[in-house]
Amino acid sequence: MSNQYINNKEQLLSNLVGYVESRELIAQREKTGSDFSEDKGKNTAEIAKLHPRRLNLEVTEIFQETPSTKTFRVRSARGALPPFQAGQYINLFVNIDGVETARPYAISSCPTHRDYYDLTVKIVKGGFVTNYLLNDVEVGQTFSATSPMGTFYYNPIIHGKKLVFLAGGSGGAPARAMIESILSRGVDADFYLVYGNSFAEDVIFQDTFRALAQKHENFHVTEVISRPEEGYEGLTGYLTGELINEVVSGVDEVMFYVCGPTPFNDFCKSELKALGVADKRIRIECNGPPKNPSSIQNWPTEVSEEEMVTVKVRGKGEFKAQVGEPLLNSLERSGYFVENACRSGECSLCRVKLVEGEVFNPPEAKLRKSDETFGWVHSCVAFPTSDIEILY
């Protein structure tokens, strides 16, 4: 190897940020006999300061947004909370009558507010955790939660300059955070919020969205009510492709963000696909397991959601579970804690190994090839369709 090559290589490397400093540090440590093993864990510790595994949160304020919706403002006793991308969520852990469980809730406040998170919760018929939060939680109550996570957020580099938010019901929560964040940064983009609700009184953050639209000429809000009272003068019906196309003046080069209950998300996606919108232009917030798994393609027709099966947890015990309930829910009800976060099949924290039996995996289950090869399932969206044995 020629000296000229070595000199050129050294000159090239010396232009890299931090290279000279790193060489000097290595030389210094060689003289003292120390090495970098002394720094083991320091990077992990620094990362944990910004994104701790668990947050201890206290409810400091509660706002009644609509007759069916409350916002819980939570703070940490340690001061500033971890940073997050508008549109992300935290997984809130609760104990309800001895059952340890958790649910993900989108942060509805803007990321510029580092001293608190707002969690906006809308009533759900038969909702185990949601109804507990709305009916029983008071100021001063504490919770454990994960740090913010999720992939539903705006990327200014690849998402373009025409953005459309299709929100339904509780989907107004991440929409508010994303819209306020984009506006606060002065992003050069035109964006629209098309917000569907059943009743006019259910529109969350109505005053906020209307005020933002009046203040910013590049933001437009349209409310659509599906079950209007007599005399209602606004738009009515559903977020059909025809309505969307009319409101946003064409769908070419538009990035769509869809956030709401699962049936709403599915409907909006089908309408957008019918308009010719490519999958890469549709961002959908994960929002829990399917409510009626037996209606999904490839569900075993001979199996009823009401059937009961036996779930054996190798080396720990067994219990009865309902076919139509996600395996994770059944495990929690029976006293088995499984780490989880998204509860939508995305993050894979809740995966368990299926040793025997059959489960139904809906499209929401983002299983990798290795999961399928070695028998791992995402328990939050896996439905046991026979007696099964699992390992975790």
N, C-alpha and C positions, 0 to 999 in steps of 0.2 A: 504494500500500500504506500503510495507516494506521500511525501511531506506536504505537497501542494494540496492533495485531497484532504489530508487531516486538517490543514490550516483552513481550507474553505469550509469544512464541516464545522469546525470550532467557531468560525466567524458567523456561520448561519445560526448555530445554536445559541450563541451569545446574544442574538437579537430577540430571542424568545423571552417574554416577560417572566422573571423569577429564576431564569437559568443560572445567571452569575451568582445570585444570592444562594441558590441551592448548592452549587459547587463549593462555595466558601464555607457553608455550614457542614457539608460532608468532610471537607479538609479539617475543619476545626474539631469535629467529633473523632476523626481518626487520630488526632494528636492526643486527645484526652482519654481515648479508649472506650468511649461511650458509643451507643448506636441508637437507631430510631425505634428500637423495641421499647425504649423508655416512654415513647409517645403513644404507645398502643392504647386505643380507646379514647384518645383525646378528641379525635374528629367525631366519633360517635356521640360523645358527651356534648359537644358543641351543637350537633344537629338536634339532639334531644332537647336542648334548651329552646330551640325554635319550634320543634314539633314533638312534644312529649307524647309518650304512649297513652297516657291518661291525663285528663283535665279534671280538676275539682271545681265545680261551678255552683254558684248560688243564685237563685232567682231574686233579683232586686226590684223589679217592677213588672206589672202585668197590665197589658192594654187590651180592652175589649174592642176589637176592630169591627166586627159585625155581630149580629145575634148568634152566629155559629162559629165564630173565630176569635181566638185570643193570640196575642204576641207576648212571649215570655222573654224578658231581657235578663240575660245571665252574665255574671261577672266572675272573675277569679280573684281569690284573696291575694294572689301573688302579683296582681297588677295587670300589665299588658298581656293580652291573649295572643296565641300564635297567628301569624299572618295567613291569609287565605285568598283564593281566587273567587271573585263573585260568581255564584252559581254552585259552589261546593256545599257540603253538608257536614254535620257532626253526628255521630251515633250516640244517642242518649241512653244510658243504662238505668233501669228502674227495678224496684222490687214491689210487686203488687200482690198482696196477700201471700207472701212467701215465694212467689214465682219470680225468678231472676230472668229478665229479658231486656231487650233493647230495640230502639227504632231509630232510623235515620231521619233527621229533620234538616231541611235546607236553611242556611243562614240568610235571613231576609234583610239584614242591615248591610250597609256599604263597607267594604274592606278598610276604608279610611278611618273608621271607628275601631281603634285597637283595644279599647278598654271594655268592650262588651260585644256579645253576639245577641241578635234578635232571632228568636225561633217562633215562627208563626204557625199555629196549629188550628186546623179546621175539623169540626166534628165529623166523625165517620160512623155510619150505622153499624153497631156491633163492634166498634174499634176497641180493642183491649187496652192499649196504651194511650191512644188519643183521648178517649173519654175519661180515663183516669187523670190525665194532665188537665183537661178542661174543667173537671168537676171537683177535684180534690187538692190540686197543688196551689199553695199560697206563697206569698213573698216570704223569703227566709229559708225555703226548702233547698236542700243541696242535692246535687247529682254528680255522678261520674260520667265522663264522656270521652270519646276519642278526639284527637286533633282533627281539623278539617281535612276532608278528602273528597275525591270525585273528579270526573273528567268533563263535567258539563259546565263549560265556561267559554268566554270569548277569547279567541286568539287573533290579535290584530294583524299578525303576519300573513295568515293563510285564509282568514274568514271573509275578507273583502270589505266593501264599504256600503253595502246595502244589507241591513240586518232586520229580520222579522221574528218577533217573539209571539208564538201562539201559546197562550196560557189558558188553563182551565181550572177554576176553583182555587185550590191551595197552590197551584202553579204560579200564582201571583207573587209568592214568596221569593223564589230564586230570580224571577223576572225583575222584581224591585231592586234587588241587590245588583244585578247585572246592569240594569238601565242607569241607576244612580252612579255606579262606578264608571261606566262609559262616559256619561255626561260630565262627571267631575274631572275627568282627564282631558276633556276637550277633543275627543277623537273625531277626526274628519270623516264622518259617516252619516248616512241617513238610516234611521231605524224606526220600526213600527212595533206597536204592541196591539195585538188583536186578542181581546180578553173575553172568554166565554164563561158565563155563569148561568145557573138555573133561574135564580131570582135576582131582581135588581138590588135587593138589600144584602145580597151575598158578595157583592163586588169588594174585594179586599184592597185597601190602599187607593180607593177611588179618588179621594181628594189629592193625594200625593201625585198620582199619575196625571191627573188633569192639570195640576199646577205646573208640573214639569213640561207638559206639552205646550202650555201657554208661554212658558219662559224660554223654551228652546225650539227654534223653528225647524230643526232637523229631527225632532222626535214627534211621532204621531200616535195617538191612542184611539182605539175603536172598541167600544163595549158591545157585546152581543148577548142577549138574554134569551134563553130557550123556553122559559115558562113565564112570560110576562103577565102582569096584572092588566086588567082592562084599562085602557087609556094610555098605556106605555107608548112613548113616541120614538124610542130608539130602535136600533137594529134588533131583529129577533131571529131565532132559529139556531142553526149550528154553524160551525166553522167549515163550511163546504169549500171545495176547490173554487167554485164560482165566486163565492164571497171573498175568499182570500185574494184571488186574482184581481178582483175589482178594487179592493181596499189598497193593495200595495202596487197597483198599476203594472202588473206583469211580474213573472217569477224568474226571469233570466238573471243569472249571476247573483242571486239572492242566497244568503245563508239563513236557514230557518232553525230556530231554537224552539223545541216543543216541550212543554212542561205542564203536567196535570195528572189526573188519575189515569191508570193504565188504559181503560177503554177510550178515553179522550185522546191519549197519545196514539193509540192504534188507528183511530178514525182519522186523525189529522195526517198521519203518515200515508194512509191509503189515498186520501184526497190529494196530497202533494205528489204522490207517485203518478196518479192519474193526470196531473198537470205536466208530467214529464220531468219533475225535479229528481235529480240523481241522489242516490243514497248519501254520497259524500257531502251533499249540501243540506242534509237534515241531521240536526243534533237533537237527541232525545234524552231527557232526564230519566234515569232509572227510578222506578217508583213502586217497589215492592213486588211480591210474587203475583202470578195471575189469580184472579178471584174465582174463576170457574175453569179449572184445568181440564175438565172433561170435555169442554167445548173446543179444545185445541187439537189441531191435526195430529194424528198418530197416537192419541190417547187410546188405550186398550178398551174397545167397546164393551167387553164383557165385565168390566170393573166399574162399580158405582162409587162415587165420591163419599157416600155415607157408610161404606163398608169399614169394618175395623180389622186391623192386622196386628201382628205381634212384631215388635222391634226389639231385637236382642243386641245389647251393647256388650261386646266380648269382654269377659272378665269383670263386668260391673253390674249386670242385671238385665231385666227386660221389662217392657211395658206395652200397653195397648195404644194404638194410634189410629186416627181416622185417615182414610186414604186421601180425602180432599184437603187435608191440612198439610202445609209444608213440614218436612221432617224436623227442621230446626225448631219450629214452634212446639212440636210434640216433645222433643227432647227437653226443652226448657220447662214445659209444664210438668214433666216427670222428674225434674231436679237435676238434669245434666246441663252443665254450662259448656257451650261451644263458642270460642272467640268468633265475633262477627262484626260487620260494619254496614255494608250497603243493603243487605237483605233483598237484593235484586238479582243475584247471580253474577255480579260483575267483579267483585274484589277477591273472591276465592278464600277469604279468611276462614269461612265456616265449613270448609270441605271435610268430609269424612270418607273413610274407605268402605265401600260396599263389598262385604265378604260373600254373602249369599243373598238370593232373592232378586226382586226386580223393583226398580223405581222409574217413574216417568220424569224425564228431563225436558222442560219446555224450551222454546228458543231463547228465553232469557238467560238460561244457564250457559255462561261463556266457558264451556269446557275446552281444555286444551287436548291435543292428541295424546299427550302423556297421561292425562286424567282418564281418558277413555281406555287407554291401554292397561293401566294399573288399577282401574276400578274406583277412582275417586269421583265423588259427586259433591255439588254445592248444596248443602243441606237446606239452605234458605229457600230454594226453588225446586227441591227434589220431593216428589210425592210417592210414598211407598205403595205399590200396587199389589204386593204380596207380602207374606211374612219375610222379614229380612234380618240379616245380622250385619252389624257395622263395627268398625274399629276406628278410634280416634285418640 
